[in-house]
Amino acid sequence: MSMKKDLRNHIATAVVIIFGLLLLYVGTDGFRAFTKESARLYALSQEKPIMPDVLLEDSKEREYHFSEYRGKYVLVTFVYTNCTTVCPVLETNFAQVYDLIPQKYMGNELDFLTISFDPENDDPETLEKYRSYFNSDGETWRMARINDEDELQDLLDTLEVVVIPDGEGDFSHNVAFYLINPEGYLEAVYDFQEIEETAEKVEALVEKTAGE
């Protein structure tokens, strides 16, 4: 009798565990989203919004619309140069991703772009100095700002980049690598700490495009 009771208990426990795992699987998009932020980024990458055709001004004072990148992949980050916490880490990691991808693709099938969300303070001269810290060449990896406040906010909203000013010149914000595809749509969002994984995934996409 005791053995049957134990068996029933084991079966009941197994059912609870399986049901719990099923709920976790559904609630985390197949175990892909264990945090609110990762769930947000995963959902965004599935939506694939189109990149607004914002007017950029880079560190060399050149103005151009984002649509000039059409036909290429563009890997994008968002920063402000006065940041002393996560932004330097983000851009250091970004530089490592850049170095891991074969240079033959740079400027042809792929460009890198760092966008400041603090255009008032991040003028071209400031961006040019900031660029030098990370060995950005200013061409295949540009650093730029968006001077039009409405265009900037539209872009941040589209890619769900959360930027909260503290009123004293600093911002709280989320960070990631955003890959825009040659048609101008968001292709993927990558964890900024996953350097090698990001480089491998981007290279695979770019290589496929180059071979077509």
N, C-alpha and C positions, 0 to 999 in steps of 0.2 A: 504494500500500500504506500509505504514511504517512497519507494522507488518511482511509482507512478506520479506521486505528488511532486517529487523533484523534477521529473521529466516535464510535467506541466509547467512548473516554474521556469525551467530553462527555455521552454518553447515561448512562454509569455514574455520573458526577457528578450529573447531573440526578435520577437515581433515588434516590441517597443523600440529596440535598437534600429531595426530595419526601417520602421516608420519614421523614426527620428532622422535617420540618414536621408530618407526620401524628402522629408520636409527641408532639410538643410540643402539638399541638392537643388530643389526648386527655388528656395529662397535666396540662393547665392548664385543663380545662373549657372548651375552645374559645377558648383564649388569654385567658380571663378571670382566671386566677389564676397570676401569674408568681412570687409569693412564697408562703411558707408561711402568712403571716398573711392575705393576700388569698384564698388557697384556703380557709382556715378560715372566713372571713367569708362567702364565696360559698356554701359548703356549709351554713352555718347559715341563710342566707337561703332556701335551698331546702327545708330541714327545716321551717321555720315553726313553731317550738315555741309553746305557749300561755304567756302571761305568768302567773306565779303571782299569786294574789290577796293580795299582801303588804299589811301595814298600814303606811301612811306617816304621818309626822309632819312637817308643813311648817314654814316659817320663821315662821309666825304661830301655831304650836302647835296647829294643827288636825290631827286624826287622821282618816284616811279610808282605805278599802281601794282598791286599784288598780281593782277592778271598777266603781268609780264613773265611770271613764272610758269604760265601754262605750257604744258608739254614736258614738265619736269616734276619730280617729287621734290618737296620742300620739307625739311625737318625744322620745326619751330620751337623756340622757348620764349618765355616771358619773364622779364626781370625789371628791377630798377637798380641803378648803379650805386646808390647809397646803402643798399642792403649789405649787411655784414654777417648775415646768418646763412640762409639756405641758397641765396642767389649765387655766391661764389662756388658753392659745391655743385649746384646745377650746371653752371657754365664749365667748370672743370671736368665734370662728367661728359658734358656735351662735346668738349674738345677731345676727350678720349674716344668717344663714338666716331667723331670725324676722322681721327687718326687710324681707326680700325678698318674703315671702309676704303677700298682701293681708290687711289687718286684719279684713275682714269675716268671714274664716273662723275667726279666733282666738276660742276659747271656745265656738264653735258646732260646727264640724266638726273642729277641730284644737286640741290643747293641747301645750305644751312642758313637759318635766319634767326637772329635774336631780336625780339621786339621789346622796347621799353614801354611800360605803362605809366611812366612818369615823365612825359614830354616837357613839362615846364622846367625841370632840372636837368634832364638828359638831352642837352643840345648836341649837335654833331661833334663839337670839340670834346665834350665829355665822353661821348660814345667812342670816339677815336682813341682816346686814352684807355678806356675800358677794354676795347678790342685788343689792345696790345698785351693786356694781362693774360689773355688766353690764346695768344698766337693766331687769332683770326686774321685771315688774309684780306678781309674787307671786300672780297669779290665773291668767291664761292661760299664764303661765310660772312654775311653782312650783319652789322648791328644797326638798327634803325628805330625811329620813333614815328608815331602817328600824331600829327599836330591837331587834327580835327577831333574835338572831344566826343562828338556823336559817333563818328566812325570808329574811334577807339572803343567806346562802350559797346557798340554793335558787335565788334569783333570779340571782345571779352565775353559778351553774353552768348554769342554763337558757339564758342568753344568752351563755355562754362568755366572760364578762368575767374575765380573769385578774388577780388582785390578790395581790401578794406583799409582805408587810411586811418591812422591813429591821431591825426590832427597835428602831429609834430614832425612830419616829414618822412615817417616810416609807414610801411604797409604790412598787413597780414595777407598772405596769399598762398594759393596752392601751386604746386609745381609738377610738371610732366614734360615729356617730349611729345609733340603733336606732329604727325606725318600727314601732309596734304598731298593728294595724288595729282597726276598730270592733268586731270580734268577739273581740278580746283576743289574737290571734295575732301573732307577729312577721311583718311584711310585707316588710321589707327592712332591710339594713344598708348605711350609706353611709360612704364615706371622709370623715373630718372635715375634710380639706383641700379637698374639692370643694364649696365653698359654693354657688355658683350652680347647679351641677348638682343638688345636693340640693334646693335650693329649688324648682327647676323640676319635679323628679320628685314631690316631696311635693304641690306645688300642683296638679299634674295629677290625682293621686289624689283629693285633697280636693275639687277642682272637680267631678269625676265623682260623688262621693258627694253633694255639695250639689245636684246637678242631678237626682238620682233622686227 
